[in-house]
């Protein structure tokens, strides 16, 4: 995410004094709630969906994730790369390519 976007998210919360409500637990709940709203976009039809509504819900998830990163002092690149290294070990290309099996079933 661009730094100017991150700063905009931070400014939005700061101007409204919302950091007081942004405990890690509250942010985790908000991420799940917004992810459920994103999933709801596909509830009855996997192919005919409202892309604008999806973008709104996905943005909500991303904003809450950025708030969580800030609250916990985490770097998005660091934690994503850590997780990708774990995933690459769990799902080696030669075993996982073209398969949707969980790593313990490859």
QUIPE-V975406 format. One line per field, one symbol per residue. ss: DSSP state (H for helix, E for strand, C for the rest). psi: psi as a letter, one per 20 degrees, with the letter a starting at -180 (. if undefined). burial: + if it has 24 or more other C-alpha atoms within 12 Angstrom, else -. A space follows every 50 residues. Layout:
ss=???
psi=???
burial=???
This chain:
ss=CCHHHHHHHHHHHHHCCCHHHCCHHHHHHHHHHHHHHHHHCCCCCCCCCC HHHHHHHHHHHHHHHHHHHHHHCCCHHHHHHHHHHHHHHHCCHHHHCCCC CCHHHC
psi=qqhhgghggggggghjlihhilqhghggghggghhhhghhhjgioihnro hggggghgggggghgghggghjkqpggghghghhgghhghmqghhipjqj qqhjj.
burial=--------++-----------+----++-++--++--+--+--------- ------++-++++++++++-+----------------------------- ------
